[in-house]
Amino acid sequence: MNTATFFTVLRVLAIPVFITIYYSNISGNNFIAAFIFTLASITDWLDGYLARKLNQCSGFGAFLDPVADKLLVTVTLVLLAANYSSPWFVIPAAIMVAREVLVSALREWMSSNNQRDAVAVGYIGKVKTTTQMLAIIALLAAHPDTVDVLLVAGYVLIYLSAILTLWSMFIYLKSAWPMLSRDLKQKSS
């Protein structure tokens, strides 16, 4: 295991830690959970940076990094949906989870057709991820029953994330459309 992969694994291992703390009776549990999530989010950038800087790119790291990202975000959105059970939160969270599943499947399919670069992570995807992480941090730190600046910021950011999620999904589908339409035509003939 190299340094970059270590940080990816650390991101996965942080998930049960911040969930346990979030549901604990520790004073300030939501802030501590948000802080751990923040550190885990930073490792998303750090592992990629280290892999390139230290020339530690590996097949296992390339596989594990997006899995770790999706686990971190999806599990946390489910955790938050349990506390923010209104449709005002659940709908954008469901959009984000559905997009993650769709884009992951699309990337896998494109990769099996030697076209993975057509759906590589783009600028909008990176902005979406950053906005999504900030939204989740704010909502983890906020208390669902108290309207304050964190809660309002979290909701604004979660809706912005949902918009960016749909936009980036459209970009990926548009990039993959030539391959998808060719495959559909071949199957229908």
N, C-alpha and C positions, 0 to 999 in steps of 0.2 A: 504494500500500500504506500503510495507516495503522498506528499504533503497536500496536493490539490484534492485527491480522493479522500483524504482524512477529513477535510473540511466539509466535503459533501456528505460523508457518513455522519459527521457531527450534526449536520442540519437535520438528518432523519432522526437521530437520537434525541434531539431537542424537542421533538413533537410531544412525546409522552410527558416530558418534564414540564413544559409550560401548560399542558392540559391539566396535569395534576395540581400544579400551583394555582391555575385559574379557578378550579373548583374547590380549592382548599379554603380553610377559614383563617388563613394567615392574613394579618393586617396588610393592606395594600396589594393583595393577591393579583388584582387586575393589572396594576402597574408593573409588578414583577413579571407576570406572564407576557405583557406587551414588550418589556425589555428583552426577555429571552427570545421572543419572536423576532424582535429587531435584530438581535445578534445573529439569529439563524438566517434572516433575510440578507444580512451583510455577507454571510458565507456564500450566498448565491453568486455574488459578484466576485468575492475573493477566490473561490476555487477555480473559476475560469481564468482570472488574472494570473494566479499562480501556475496553472497548467501551461499557459502560454509563456510566461516569464521564465519559468524553470524548465521549460521543454518537457513537461510531464503529461502531455496529452496521451490518453490511452483509450482503448475501446471500452473498457469497463467504466471509466470516468465519463465518457461520452454517453453511455447508456444510463448510468446512475444519476447524473446531474439533472436531467429533465424529470426523472422519476421522483427525485428528492423534492424538486420544486413543486410538482403537482401534488405530492403527498402533503407537503407543508401547507399549501394554499387550500386544497380541497378539504382536508381534515379541519383546518381552522374555520373555513366558511361553514362547515356542518356544525362545529362547536358554537359559532356565533348565531347560527339559525335557531339553535335550541334556546338561546337567550333573547334574541331579537326575532321573535316568532311572528311578527307582523308581515303581511305581504310586501310592505315597503322595503323590507330587507331581503326576504326570501326570494323574491322575483329576480333582483339583480344577482344575488348569489347563485341561483339556479342557472341563470344565463352564463355566468362565469364557469361553473362546473361543466355545463353542457359543452361549452366552447372548448374547454381543456380536453374533454373526451374526443370530440370531433376532430380537433386539430391533431391530437396525438395519433388517432387512427389514420387521418389523412397523411401525416408524415410517414407512418409505418407503411402505408400502401404505396406512397410515392417512392420510398426507399426500396421497396421490393421491386419496383420498376426502374431502379437506377436513376431516379429523378428527385432525390432528397433535397438537392440544392434549390429546386424550384420553390420549396416551402421552408427555406431557412428563416431563422428569426430575423425580423426586420426592425426598423426604427420604431414603428407604431407598437409592435409587440413589446419592445423594451419600455416604452413610455407606459403602456398598459400595465406591465408588471410592476413598475415603480409606483404608479398610482394605486394599484391594487394593494401592494404591501403597506403603503401609507394609510390607506383606508382601514385595513385590517388592524394595524397598530393602534389607530385612533379608537376603533370599536372595541378592541380588547381592553384598552385603558379606560374607556368610558364605562359608566354604569348605565345599563339599559333603562332604568326607571328614573333617571335624573337627566333632564335636558340641560346640557352645558355645551361649552365650545367644542369639546372632544366628540361628543355625540353628533352635533351638527356637522362638524368637519368630516367625521366618519361617514355619515350619510351622503354628504355632497361628493366625497371622494369615491364612495362605492357606486354611485350613479355615474360618475365620470368614468370609472373603471368599466362599468357595464357597457357604456357607449364605445369606449376604446376596444373592449372585448369584441363587440359586434363588428367594428371597423376592421380590426386586425383579422378576424375570421373571414370577412369578405375578401380582404387582400389575399389571404392564403388560398381561399377557394378560387378566386380569379386566377391566381398563378397556376393552380393545379387543373383548371378547367380544360385546357387543351388535351391533357392526358386523360382526364375523366371522360370527356366527350368522345375521344377516340376509342376508349375502352368500351363505353356504352354502345357505340356504333358497331364495334366488332361483335359484341355479344348479341345484338339484335339481328345481325345478318346470318 
